[in-house]
Amino acid sequence: MIAENPVLHEAIAELSGAAFALLRDVHAGRAAEPRAEAARLIGRLREIARCTGVDLYDVPAYRQSTTNWRAIARLAGSGVTSETTQAG
């Protein structure tokens, strides 16, 4: 199953770490362009889902940080829907 692929898991874990760091910086008032960075991160996450066809909820690295990803999506000005977490 593709969701169990260690490379995919690591890629999403790294993106999730970047999402957490951005949220921390926003909270501390250190983020220069938080909306643009959030949009870039959510775009990369969507691209991974689209290219692999994976349902992100099947990837442990994503499931462990869904709250952060929802906050990133709100910051980017979009909502997390089934279309953003599943390949279309």
PDB file of N, CA, C and O in Angstrom:
ATOM      1  N   MET A   1       0.844  -1.186   0.000  1.00  0.00           N
ATOM      2  CA  MET A   1       0.000   0.000   0.000  1.00  0.00           C
ATOM      3  C   MET A   1       0.883   1.241   0.000  1.00  0.00           C
ATOM      4  O   MET A   1       1.853   1.319   0.754  1.00  0.00           O
ATOM      5  N   ILE A   2       0.550   2.199  -0.836  1.00  0.00           N
ATOM      6  CA  ILE A   2       1.382   3.387  -0.998  1.00  0.00           C
ATOM      7  C   ILE A   2       1.450   4.232   0.275  1.00  0.00           C
ATOM      8  O   ILE A   2       2.475   4.862   0.534  1.00  0.00           O
ATOM      9  N   ALA A   3       0.385   4.258   1.069  1.00  0.00           N
ATOM     10  CA  ALA A   3       0.377   5.065   2.293  1.00  0.00           C
ATOM     11  C   ALA A   3       1.418   4.582   3.292  1.00  0.00           C
ATOM     12  O   ALA A   3       1.811   5.340   4.179  1.00  0.00           O
ATOM     13  N   GLU A   4       1.872   3.347   3.170  1.00  0.00           N
ATOM     14  CA  GLU A   4       2.872   2.804   4.081  1.00  0.00           C
ATOM     15  C   GLU A   4       4.291   2.988   3.555  1.00  0.00           C
ATOM     16  O   GLU A   4       5.246   2.540   4.189  1.00  0.00           O
ATOM     17  N   ASN A   5       4.436   3.631   2.421  1.00  0.00           N
ATOM     18  CA  ASN A   5       5.737   3.860   1.813  1.00  0.00           C
ATOM     19  C   ASN A   5       6.562   4.777   2.723  1.00  0.00           C
ATOM     20  O   ASN A   5       6.120   5.880   3.042  1.00  0.00           O
ATOM     21  N   PRO A   6       7.758   4.336   3.146  1.00  0.00           N
ATOM     22  CA  PRO A   6       8.564   5.146   4.061  1.00  0.00           C
ATOM     23  C   PRO A   6       9.016   6.485   3.467  1.00  0.00           C
ATOM     24  O   PRO A   6       9.167   7.465   4.196  1.00  0.00           O
ATOM     25  N   VAL A   7       9.228   6.530   2.168  1.00  0.00           N
ATOM     26  CA  VAL A   7       9.630   7.791   1.533  1.00  0.00           C
ATOM     27  C   VAL A   7       8.477   8.785   1.579  1.00  0.00           C
ATOM     28  O   VAL A   7       8.687   9.960   1.882  1.00  0.00           O
ATOM     29  N   LEU A   8       7.273   8.332   1.285  1.00  0.00           N
ATOM     30  CA  LEU A   8       6.090   9.179   1.357  1.00  0.00           C
ATOM     31  C   LEU A   8       5.873   9.649   2.794  1.00  0.00           C
ATOM     32  O   LEU A   8       5.611  10.827   3.037  1.00  0.00           O
ATOM     33  N   HIS A   9       5.983   8.722   3.738  1.00  0.00           N
ATOM     34  CA  HIS A   9       5.812   9.070   5.146  1.00  0.00           C
ATOM     35  C   HIS A   9       6.822  10.150   5.545  1.00  0.00           C
ATOM     36  O   HIS A   9       6.459  11.126   6.202  1.00  0.00           O
ATOM     37  N   GLU A  10       8.071   9.979   5.153  1.00  0.00           N
ATOM     38  CA  GLU A  10       9.119  10.951   5.506  1.00  0.00           C
ATOM     39  C   GLU A  10       8.862  12.307   4.862  1.00  0.00           C
ATOM     40  O   GLU A  10       9.056  13.340   5.503  1.00  0.00           O
ATOM     41  N   ALA A  11       8.432  12.320   3.612  1.00  0.00           N
ATOM     42  CA  ALA A  11       8.144  13.585   2.928  1.00  0.00           C
ATOM     43  C   ALA A  11       7.026  14.341   3.643  1.00  0.00           C
ATOM     44  O   ALA A  11       7.119  15.551   3.850  1.00  0.00           O
ATOM     45  N   ILE A  12       5.984  13.629   4.012  1.00  0.00           N
ATOM     46  CA  ILE A  12       4.869  14.276   4.703  1.00  0.00           C
ATOM     47  C   ILE A  12       5.268  14.674   6.119  1.00  0.00           C
ATOM     48  O   ILE A  12       4.814  15.702   6.621  1.00  0.00           O
ATOM     49  N   ALA A  13       6.105  13.879   6.767  1.00  0.00           N
ATOM     50  CA  ALA A  13       6.599  14.235   8.100  1.00  0.00           C
ATOM     51  C   ALA A  13       7.420  15.529   8.039  1.00  0.00           C
ATOM     52  O   ALA A  13       7.289  16.389   8.910  1.00  0.00           O
ATOM     53  N   GLU A  14       8.256  15.663   7.019  1.00  0.00           N
ATOM     54  CA  GLU A  14       9.046  16.890   6.871  1.00  0.00           C
ATOM     55  C   GLU A  14       8.151  18.093   6.608  1.00  0.00           C
ATOM     56  O   GLU A  14       8.362  19.160   7.186  1.00  0.00           O
ATOM     57  N   LEU A  15       7.164  17.935   5.749  1.00  0.00           N
ATOM     58  CA  LEU A  15       6.217  19.030   5.503  1.00  0.00           C
ATOM     59  C   LEU A  15       5.450  19.375   6.769  1.00  0.00           C
ATOM     60  O   LEU A  15       5.215  20.548   7.061  1.00  0.00           O
ATOM     61  N   SER A  16       5.060  18.346   7.520  1.00  0.00           N
ATOM     62  CA  SER A  16       4.330  18.574   8.764  1.00  0.00           C
ATOM     63  C   SER A  16       5.197  19.321   9.770  1.00  0.00           C
ATOM     64  O   SER A  16       4.700  20.168  10.512  1.00  0.00           O
ATOM     65  N   GLY A  17       6.481  19.012   9.797  1.00  0.00           N
ATOM     66  CA  GLY A  17       7.411  19.743  10.663  1.00  0.00           C
ATOM     67  C   GLY A  17       7.509  21.204  10.259  1.00  0.00           C
ATOM     68  O   GLY A  17       7.554  22.088  11.114  1.00  0.00           O
ATOM     69  N   ALA A  18       7.543  21.457   8.961  1.00  0.00           N
ATOM     70  CA  ALA A  18       7.580  22.833   8.469  1.00  0.00           C
ATOM     71  C   ALA A  18       6.280  23.566   8.810  1.00  0.00           C
ATOM     72  O   ALA A  18       6.298  24.754   9.131  1.00  0.00           O
ATOM     73  N   ALA A  19       5.164  22.856   8.739  1.00  0.00           N
ATOM     74  CA  ALA A  19       3.875  23.457   9.097  1.00  0.00           C
ATOM     75  C   ALA A  19       3.862  23.843  10.581  1.00  0.00           C
ATOM     76  O   ALA A  19       3.409  24.930  10.940  1.00  0.00           O
ATOM     77  N   PHE A  20       4.357  22.954  11.432  1.00  0.00           N
ATOM     78  CA  PHE A  20       4.425  23.241  12.858  1.00  0.00           C
ATOM     79  C   PHE A  20       5.321  24.448  13.122  1.00  0.00           C
ATOM     80  O   PHE A  20       4.975  25.322  13.916  1.00  0.00           O
ATOM     81  N   ALA A  21       6.472  24.493  12.456  1.00  0.00           N
ATOM     82  CA  ALA A  21       7.402  25.612  12.643  1.00  0.00           C
ATOM     83  C   ALA A  21       6.763  26.929  12.211  1.00  0.00           C
ATOM     84  O   ALA A  21       6.940  27.952  12.872  1.00  0.00           O
ATOM     85  N   LEU A  22       6.024  26.906  11.109  1.00  0.00           N
ATOM     86  CA  LEU A  22       5.351  28.119  10.657  1.00  0.00           C
ATOM     87  C   LEU A  22       4.320  28.577  11.688  1.00  0.00           C
ATOM     88  O   LEU A  22       4.255  29.761  12.022  1.00  0.00           O
ATOM     89  N   LEU A  23       3.525  27.650  12.185  1.00  0.00           N
ATOM     90  CA  LEU A  23       2.520  28.029  13.183  1.00  0.00           C
ATOM     91  C   LEU A  23       3.177  28.591  14.436  1.00  0.00           C
ATOM     92  O   LEU A  23       2.675  29.550  15.024  1.00  0.00           O
ATOM     93  N   ARG A  24       4.281  28.010  14.843  1.00  0.00           N
ATOM     94  CA  ARG A  24       5.028  28.511  16.008  1.00  0.00           C
ATOM     95  C   ARG A  24       5.522  29.932  15.741  1.00  0.00           C
ATOM     96  O   ARG A  24       5.421  30.800  16.608  1.00  0.00           O
ATOM     97  N   ASP A  25       6.057  30.170  14.534  1.00  0.00           N
ATOM     98  CA  ASP A  25       6.557  31.498  14.185  1.00  0.00           C
ATOM     99  C   ASP A  25       5.431  32.523  14.089  1.00  0.00           C
ATOM    100  O   ASP A  25       5.601  33.675  14.488  1.00  0.00           O
ATOM    101  N   VAL A  26       4.297  32.112  13.566  1.00  0.00           N
ATOM    102  CA  VAL A  26       3.143  33.013  13.491  1.00  0.00           C
ATOM    103  C   VAL A  26       2.720  33.401  14.906  1.00  0.00           C
ATOM    104  O   VAL A  26       2.479  34.575  15.187  1.00  0.00           O
ATOM    105  N   HIS A  27       2.632  32.434  15.773  1.00  0.00           N
ATOM    106  CA  HIS A  27       2.225  32.698  17.155  1.00  0.00           C
ATOM    107  C   HIS A  27       3.205  33.642  17.853  1.00  0.00           C
ATOM    108  O   HIS A  27       2.799  34.479  18.659  1.00  0.00           O
ATOM    109  N   ALA A  28       4.481  33.506  17.543  1.00  0.00           N
ATOM    110  CA  ALA A  28       5.509  34.350  18.162  1.00  0.00           C
ATOM    111  C   ALA A  28       5.694  35.685  17.443  1.00  0.00           C
ATOM    112  O   ALA A  28       6.479  36.526  17.880  1.00  0.00           O
ATOM    113  N   GLY A  29       4.969  35.876  16.341  1.00  0.00           N
ATOM    114  CA  GLY A  29       5.082  37.118  15.588  1.00  0.00           C
ATOM    115  C   GLY A  29       6.347  37.211  14.750  1.00  0.00           C
ATOM    116  O   GLY A  29       6.784  38.313  14.417  1.00  0.00           O
ATOM    117  N   ARG A  30       6.940  36.083  14.405  1.00  0.00           N
ATOM    118  CA  ARG A  30       8.192  36.067  13.642  1.00  0.00           C
ATOM    119  C   ARG A  30       8.011  35.711  12.168  1.00  0.00           C
ATOM    120  O   ARG A  30       8.991  35.697  11.424  1.00  0.00           O
ATOM    121  N   ALA A  31       6.815  35.429  11.736  1.00  0.00           N
ATOM    122  CA  ALA A  31       6.591  35.002  10.340  1.00  0.00           C
ATOM    123  C   ALA A  31       6.423  36.233   9.453  1.00  0.00           C
ATOM    124  O   ALA A  31       5.559  37.074   9.698  1.00  0.00           O
ATOM    125  N   ALA A  32       7.258  36.326   8.424  1.00  0.00           N
ATOM    126  CA  ALA A  32       7.237  37.486   7.533  1.00  0.00           C
ATOM    127  C   ALA A  32       6.012  37.481   6.614  1.00  0.00           C
ATOM    128  O   ALA A  32       5.311  38.488   6.510  1.00  0.00           O
ATOM    129  N   GLU A  33       5.755  36.363   5.954  1.00  0.00           N
ATOM    130  CA  GLU A  33       4.621  36.249   5.035  1.00  0.00           C
ATOM    131  C   GLU A  33       3.883  34.953   5.330  1.00  0.00           C
ATOM    132  O   GLU A  33       3.970  34.003   4.551  1.00  0.00           O
ATOM    133  N   PRO A  34       3.159  34.898   6.438  1.00  0.00           N
ATOM    134  CA  PRO A  34       2.561  33.633   6.859  1.00  0.00           C
ATOM    135  C   PRO A  34       1.540  33.063   5.886  1.00  0.00           C
ATOM    136  O   PRO A  34       1.505  31.849   5.682  1.00  0.00           O
ATOM    137  N   ARG A  35       0.710  33.904   5.279  1.00  0.00           N
ATOM    138  CA  ARG A  35      -0.290  33.384   4.342  1.00  0.00           C
ATOM    139  C   ARG A  35       0.360  32.763   3.117  1.00  0.00           C
ATOM    140  O   ARG A  35      -0.056  31.700   2.657  1.00  0.00           O
ATOM    141  N   ALA A  36       1.368  33.419   2.597  1.00  0.00           N
ATOM    142  CA  ALA A  36       2.056  32.894   1.413  1.00  0.00           C
ATOM    143  C   ALA A  36       2.761  31.579   1.742  1.00  0.00           C
ATOM    144  O   ALA A  36       2.710  30.630   0.960  1.00  0.00           O
ATOM    145  N   GLU A  37       3.415  31.526   2.893  1.00  0.00           N
ATOM    146  CA  GLU A  37       4.106  30.297   3.285  1.00  0.00           C
ATOM    147  C   GLU A  37       3.098  29.172   3.542  1.00  0.00           C
ATOM    148  O   GLU A  37       3.336  28.026   3.161  1.00  0.00           O
ATOM    149  N   ALA A  38       1.986  29.494   4.183  1.00  0.00           N
ATOM    150  CA  ALA A  38       0.944  28.487   4.430  1.00  0.00           C
ATOM    151  C   ALA A  38       0.392  27.967   3.102  1.00  0.00           C
ATOM    152  O   ALA A  38       0.176  26.765   2.944  1.00  0.00           O
ATOM    153  N   ALA A  39       0.167  28.857   2.166  1.00  0.00           N
ATOM    154  CA  ALA A  39      -0.340  28.447   0.852  1.00  0.00           C
ATOM    155  C   ALA A  39       0.670  27.543   0.146  1.00  0.00           C
ATOM    156  O   ALA A  39       0.285  26.575  -0.509  1.00  0.00           O
ATOM    157  N   ARG A  40       1.952  27.854   0.278  1.00  0.00           N
ATOM    158  CA  ARG A  40       2.991  27.028  -0.343  1.00  0.00           C
ATOM    159  C   ARG A  40       3.009  25.630   0.278  1.00  0.00           C
ATOM    160  O   ARG A  40       3.110  24.633  -0.437  1.00  0.00           O
ATOM    161  N   LEU A  41       2.914  25.559   1.599  1.00  0.00           N
ATOM    162  CA  LEU A  41       2.922  24.262   2.277  1.00  0.00           C
ATOM    163  C   LEU A  41       1.696  23.427   1.915  1.00  0.00           C
ATOM    164  O   LEU A  41       1.821  22.239   1.617  1.00  0.00           O
ATOM    165  N   ILE A  42       0.521  24.035   1.940  1.00  0.00           N
ATOM    166  CA  ILE A  42      -0.699  23.280   1.629  1.00  0.00           C
ATOM    167  C   ILE A  42      -0.677  22.861   0.160  1.00  0.00           C
ATOM    168  O   ILE A  42      -1.174  21.790  -0.189  1.00  0.00           O
ATOM    169  N   GLY A  43      -0.104  23.699  -0.695  1.00  0.00           N
ATOM    170  CA  GLY A  43       0.031  23.340  -2.109  1.00  0.00           C
ATOM    171  C   GLY A  43       0.936  22.133  -2.307  1.00  0.00           C
ATOM    172  O   GLY A  43       0.637  21.252  -3.113  1.00  0.00           O
ATOM    173  N   ARG A  44       2.032  22.096  -1.578  1.00  0.00           N
ATOM    174  CA  ARG A  44       2.947  20.948  -1.677  1.00  0.00           C
ATOM    175  C   ARG A  44       2.269  19.680  -1.169  1.00  0.00           C
ATOM    176  O   ARG A  44       2.429  18.610  -1.756  1.00  0.00           O
ATOM    177  N   LEU A  45       1.518  19.798  -0.085  1.00  0.00           N
ATOM    178  CA  LEU A  45       0.801  18.638   0.454  1.00  0.00           C
ATOM    179  C   LEU A  45      -0.230  18.128  -0.553  1.00  0.00           C
ATOM    180  O   LEU A  45      -0.342  16.923  -0.775  1.00  0.00           O
ATOM    181  N   ARG A  46      -0.968  19.034  -1.150  1.00  0.00           N
ATOM    182  CA  ARG A  46      -1.966  18.645  -2.155  1.00  0.00           C
ATOM    183  C   ARG A  46      -1.300  17.993  -3.360  1.00  0.00           C
ATOM    184  O   ARG A  46      -1.832  17.037  -3.924  1.00  0.00           O
ATOM    185  N   GLU A  47      -0.145  18.504  -3.753  1.00  0.00           N
ATOM    186  CA  GLU A  47       0.563  17.940  -4.901  1.00  0.00           C
ATOM    187  C   GLU A  47       1.014  16.510  -4.615  1.00  0.00           C
ATOM    188  O   GLU A  47       0.931  15.646  -5.488  1.00  0.00           O
ATOM    189  N   ILE A  48       1.489  16.260  -3.402  1.00  0.00           N
ATOM    190  CA  ILE A  48       1.870  14.896  -3.024  1.00  0.00           C
ATOM    191  C   ILE A  48       0.661  13.979  -3.123  1.00  0.00           C
ATOM    192  O   ILE A  48       0.750  12.887  -3.682  1.00  0.00           O
ATOM    193  N   ALA A  49      -0.474  14.423  -2.578  1.00  0.00           N
ATOM    194  CA  ALA A  49      -1.683  13.601  -2.622  1.00  0.00           C
ATOM    195  C   ALA A  49      -2.113  13.349  -4.063  1.00  0.00           C
ATOM    196  O   ALA A  49      -2.495  12.234  -4.417  1.00  0.00           O
ATOM    197  N   ARG A  50      -2.048  14.389  -4.891  1.00  0.00           N
ATOM    198  CA  ARG A  50      -2.468  14.253  -6.290  1.00  0.00           C
ATOM    199  C   ARG A  50      -1.542  13.311  -7.055  1.00  0.00           C
ATOM    200  O   ARG A  50      -2.007  12.440  -7.790  1.00  0.00           O
ATOM    201  N   CYS A  51      -0.255  13.483  -6.885  1.00  0.00           N
ATOM    202  CA  CYS A  51       0.717  12.680  -7.643  1.00  0.00           C
ATOM    203  C   CYS A  51       0.745  11.215  -7.218  1.00  0.00           C
ATOM    204  O   CYS A  51       0.978  10.333  -8.044  1.00  0.00           O
ATOM    205  N   THR A  52       0.509  10.954  -5.940  1.00  0.00           N
ATOM    206  CA  THR A  52       0.590   9.580  -5.451  1.00  0.00           C
ATOM    207  C   THR A  52      -0.760   8.881  -5.430  1.00  0.00           C
ATOM    208  O   THR A  52      -0.830   7.652  -5.420  1.00  0.00           O
ATOM    209  N   GLY A  53      -1.833   9.665  -5.423  1.00  0.00           N
ATOM    210  CA  GLY A  53      -3.161   9.079  -5.326  1.00  0.00           C
ATOM    211  C   GLY A  53      -3.499   8.595  -3.923  1.00  0.00           C
ATOM    212  O   GLY A  53      -4.475   7.870  -3.732  1.00  0.00           O
ATOM    213  N   VAL A  54      -2.704   8.989  -2.954  1.00  0.00           N
ATOM    214  CA  VAL A  54      -2.898   8.530  -1.584  1.00  0.00           C
ATOM    215  C   VAL A  54      -3.959   9.366  -0.869  1.00  0.00           C
ATOM    216  O   VAL A  54      -4.071  10.572  -1.085  1.00  0.00           O
ATOM    217  N   ASP A  55      -4.727   8.704  -0.021  1.00  0.00           N
ATOM    218  CA  ASP A  55      -5.606   9.401   0.901  1.00  0.00           C
ATOM    219  C   ASP A  55      -4.721   9.765   2.087  1.00  0.00           C
ATOM    220  O   ASP A  55      -4.222   8.878   2.780  1.00  0.00           O
ATOM    221  N   LEU A  56      -4.525  11.035   2.325  1.00  0.00           N
ATOM    222  CA  LEU A  56      -3.591  11.464   3.360  1.00  0.00           C
ATOM    223  C   LEU A  56      -3.928  10.910   4.738  1.00  0.00           C
ATOM    224  O   LEU A  56      -3.033  10.719   5.562  1.00  0.00           O
ATOM    225  N   TYR A  57      -5.196  10.653   4.997  1.00  0.00           N
ATOM    226  CA  TYR A  57      -5.569  10.099   6.306  1.00  0.00           C
ATOM    227  C   TYR A  57      -5.029   8.686   6.497  1.00  0.00           C
ATOM    228  O   TYR A  57      -5.042   8.169   7.615  1.00  0.00           O
ATOM    229  N   ASP A  58      -4.557   8.055   5.430  1.00  0.00           N
ATOM    230  CA  ASP A  58      -3.934   6.737   5.539  1.00  0.00           C
ATOM    231  C   ASP A  58      -2.451   6.825   5.880  1.00  0.00           C
ATOM    232  O   ASP A  58      -1.816   5.803   6.142  1.00  0.00           O
ATOM    233  N   VAL A  59      -1.891   8.032   5.881  1.00  0.00           N
ATOM    234  CA  VAL A  59      -0.465   8.229   6.151  1.00  0.00           C
ATOM    235  C   VAL A  59      -0.297   8.676   7.607  1.00  0.00           C
ATOM    236  O   VAL A  59      -0.784   9.742   7.982  1.00  0.00           O
ATOM    237  N   PRO A  60       0.381   7.880   8.422  1.00  0.00           N
ATOM    238  CA  PRO A  60       0.528   8.224   9.841  1.00  0.00           C
ATOM    239  C   PRO A  60       1.091   9.622  10.090  1.00  0.00           C
ATOM    240  O   PRO A  60       0.643  10.311  11.006  1.00  0.00           O
ATOM    241  N   ALA A  61       2.052  10.045   9.301  1.00  0.00           N
ATOM    242  CA  ALA A  61       2.655  11.373   9.501  1.00  0.00           C
ATOM    243  C   ALA A  61       1.624  12.483   9.328  1.00  0.00           C
ATOM    244  O   ALA A  61       1.713  13.514   9.995  1.00  0.00           O
ATOM    245  N   TYR A  62       0.657  12.292   8.452  1.00  0.00           N
ATOM    246  CA  TYR A  62      -0.403  13.284   8.275  1.00  0.00           C
ATOM    247  C   TYR A  62      -1.405  13.202   9.422  1.00  0.00           C
ATOM    248  O   TYR A  62      -1.786  14.220  10.001  1.00  0.00           O
ATOM    249  N   ARG A  63      -1.823  11.994   9.741  1.00  0.00           N
ATOM    250  CA  ARG A  63      -2.805  11.814  10.820  1.00  0.00           C
ATOM    251  C   ARG A  63      -2.319  12.414  12.135  1.00  0.00           C
ATOM    252  O   ARG A  63      -3.111  12.951  12.910  1.00  0.00           O
ATOM    253  N   GLN A  64      -1.023  12.320  12.383  1.00  0.00           N
ATOM    254  CA  GLN A  64      -0.467  12.828  13.629  1.00  0.00           C
ATOM    255  C   GLN A  64      -0.474  14.349  13.694  1.00  0.00           C
ATOM    256  O   GLN A  64      -0.286  14.919  14.768  1.00  0.00           O
ATOM    257  N   SER A  65      -0.685  15.006  12.580  1.00  0.00           N
ATOM    258  CA  SER A  65      -0.638  16.473  12.580  1.00  0.00           C
ATOM    259  C   SER A  65      -1.824  17.111  11.858  1.00  0.00           C
ATOM    260  O   SER A  65      -1.694  18.198  11.295  1.00  0.00           O
ATOM    261  N   THR A  66      -2.965  16.449  11.870  1.00  0.00           N
ATOM    262  CA  THR A  66      -4.126  17.007  11.156  1.00  0.00           C
ATOM    263  C   THR A  66      -4.550  18.359  11.718  1.00  0.00           C
ATOM    264  O   THR A  66      -4.989  19.226  10.962  1.00  0.00           O
ATOM    265  N   THR A  67      -4.428  18.552  13.020  1.00  0.00           N
ATOM    266  CA  THR A  67      -4.805  19.844  13.608  1.00  0.00           C
ATOM    267  C   THR A  67      -3.922  20.953  13.052  1.00  0.00           C
ATOM    268  O   THR A  67      -4.412  22.028  12.708  1.00  0.00           O
ATOM    269  N   ASN A  68      -2.632  20.696  12.963  1.00  0.00           N
ATOM    270  CA  ASN A  68      -1.726  21.699  12.381  1.00  0.00           C
ATOM    271  C   ASN A  68      -2.066  21.968  10.924  1.00  0.00           C
ATOM    272  O   ASN A  68      -2.044  23.118  10.485  1.00  0.00           O
ATOM    273  N   TRP A  69      -2.383  20.912  10.163  1.00  0.00           N
ATOM    274  CA  TRP A  69      -2.714  21.116   8.754  1.00  0.00           C
ATOM    275  C   TRP A  69      -4.008  21.894   8.588  1.00  0.00           C
ATOM    276  O   TRP A  69      -4.137  22.683   7.652  1.00  0.00           O
ATOM    277  N   ARG A  70      -4.952  21.688   9.466  1.00  0.00           N
ATOM    278  CA  ARG A  70      -6.193  22.486   9.399  1.00  0.00           C
ATOM    279  C   ARG A  70      -5.894  23.952   9.676  1.00  0.00           C
ATOM    280  O   ARG A  70      -6.442  24.834   9.015  1.00  0.00           O
ATOM    281  N   ALA A  71      -5.031  24.215  10.644  1.00  0.00           N
ATOM    282  CA  ALA A  71      -4.648  25.596  10.943  1.00  0.00           C
ATOM    283  C   ALA A  71      -3.895  26.216   9.764  1.00  0.00           C
ATOM    284  O   ALA A  71      -4.105  27.386   9.445  1.00  0.00           O
ATOM    285  N   ILE A  72      -3.039  25.458   9.129  1.00  0.00           N
ATOM    286  CA  ILE A  72      -2.308  25.944   7.952  1.00  0.00           C
ATOM    287  C   ILE A  72      -3.288  26.268   6.826  1.00  0.00           C
ATOM    288  O   ILE A  72      -3.154  27.294   6.160  1.00  0.00           O
ATOM    289  N   ALA A  73      -4.267  25.401   6.616  1.00  0.00           N
ATOM    290  CA  ALA A  73      -5.264  25.643   5.561  1.00  0.00           C
ATOM    291  C   ALA A  73      -6.059  26.912   5.854  1.00  0.00           C
ATOM    292  O   ALA A  73      -6.318  27.702   4.947  1.00  0.00           O
ATOM    293  N   ARG A  74      -6.445  27.112   7.104  1.00  0.00           N
ATOM    294  CA  ARG A  74      -7.163  28.344   7.454  1.00  0.00           C
ATOM    295  C   ARG A  74      -6.274  29.562   7.237  1.00  0.00           C
ATOM    296  O   ARG A  74      -6.728  30.579   6.713  1.00  0.00           O
ATOM    297  N   LEU A  75      -5.017  29.464   7.635  1.00  0.00           N
ATOM    298  CA  LEU A  75      -4.078  30.564   7.454  1.00  0.00           C
ATOM    299  C   LEU A  75      -3.890  30.885   5.979  1.00  0.00           C
ATOM    300  O   LEU A  75      -3.769  32.050   5.601  1.00  0.00           O
ATOM    301  N   ALA A  76      -3.867  29.867   5.160  1.00  0.00           N
ATOM    302  CA  ALA A  76      -3.706  30.065   3.712  1.00  0.00           C
ATOM    303  C   ALA A  76      -4.973  30.614   3.074  1.00  0.00           C
ATOM    304  O   ALA A  76      -4.956  31.037   1.918  1.00  0.00           O
ATOM    305  N   GLY A  77      -6.069  30.609   3.819  1.00  0.00           N
ATOM    306  CA  GLY A  77      -7.317  31.135   3.284  1.00  0.00           C
ATOM    307  C   GLY A  77      -8.176  30.096   2.605  1.00  0.00           C
ATOM    308  O   GLY A  77      -9.092  30.434   1.855  1.00  0.00           O
ATOM    309  N   SER A  78      -7.882  28.818   2.866  1.00  0.00           N
ATOM    310  CA  SER A  78      -8.683  27.747   2.294  1.00  0.00           C
ATOM    311  C   SER A  78      -9.107  26.810   3.407  1.00  0.00           C
ATOM    312  O   SER A  78      -8.552  26.837   4.506  1.00  0.00           O
ATOM    313  N   GLY A  79     -10.075  25.998   3.118  1.00  0.00           N
ATOM    314  CA  GLY A  79     -10.527  25.015   4.096  1.00  0.00           C
ATOM    315  C   GLY A  79     -10.057  23.633   3.715  1.00  0.00           C
ATOM    316  O   GLY A  79      -9.845  23.342   2.537  1.00  0.00           O
ATOM    317  N   VAL A  80      -9.897  22.795   4.692  1.00  0.00           N
ATOM    318  CA  VAL A  80      -9.540  21.403   4.423  1.00  0.00           C
ATOM    319  C   VAL A  80     -10.828  20.641   4.182  1.00  0.00           C
ATOM    320  O   VAL A  80     -11.696  20.565   5.052  1.00  0.00           O
ATOM    321  N   THR A  81     -10.940  20.085   3.002  1.00  0.00           N
ATOM    322  CA  THR A  81     -12.100  19.284   2.651  1.00  0.00           C
ATOM    323  C   THR A  81     -11.614  17.931   2.186  1.00  0.00           C
ATOM    324  O   THR A  81     -10.411  17.675   2.148  1.00  0.00           O
ATOM    325  N   SER A  82     -12.535  17.074   1.837  1.00  0.00           N
ATOM    326  CA  SER A  82     -12.123  15.757   1.352  1.00  0.00           C
ATOM    327  C   SER A  82     -11.298  15.894   0.078  1.00  0.00           C
ATOM    328  O   SER A  82     -10.444  15.046  -0.184  1.00  0.00           O
ATOM    329  N   GLU A  83     -11.524  16.929  -0.720  1.00  0.00           N
ATOM    330  CA  GLU A  83     -10.755  17.114  -1.947  1.00  0.00           C
ATOM    331  C   GLU A  83      -9.286  17.457  -1.653  1.00  0.00           C
ATOM    332  O   GLU A  83      -8.413  17.149  -2.465  1.00  0.00           O
ATOM    333  N   THR A  84      -9.003  18.083  -0.516  1.00  0.00           N
ATOM    334  CA  THR A  84      -7.622  18.430  -0.221  1.00  0.00           C
ATOM    335  C   THR A  84      -6.880  17.279   0.420  1.00  0.00           C
ATOM    336  O   THR A  84      -5.650  17.286   0.459  1.00  0.00           O
ATOM    337  N   THR A  85      -7.589  16.303   0.918  1.00  0.00           N
ATOM    338  CA  THR A  85      -6.920  15.195   1.584  1.00  0.00           C
ATOM    339  C   THR A  85      -6.973  13.895   0.795  1.00  0.00           C
ATOM    340  O   THR A  85      -6.441  12.873   1.229  1.00  0.00           O
ATOM    341  N   GLN A  86      -7.617  13.941  -0.365  1.00  0.00           N
ATOM    342  CA  GLN A  86      -7.688  12.754  -1.221  1.00  0.00           C
ATOM    343  C   GLN A  86      -7.340  13.187  -2.632  1.00  0.00           C
ATOM    344  O   GLN A  86      -7.675  14.291  -3.062  1.00  0.00           O
ATOM    345  N   ALA A  87      -6.679  12.323  -3.327  1.00  0.00           N
ATOM    346  CA  ALA A  87      -6.370  12.604  -4.727  1.00  0.00           C
ATOM    347  C   ALA A  87      -7.670  12.629  -5.520  1.00  0.00           C
ATOM    348  O   ALA A  87      -8.555  11.800  -5.304  1.00  0.00           O
ATOM    349  N   GLY A  88      -7.778  13.574  -6.427  1.00  0.00           N
ATOM    350  CA  GLY A  88      -8.998  13.728  -7.203  1.00  0.00           C
ATOM    351  C   GLY A  88      -8.893  13.009  -8.448  1.00  0.00           C
ATOM    352  O   GLY A  88      -9.829  13.018  -9.247  1.00  0.00           O
TER     353      GLY A  88
END
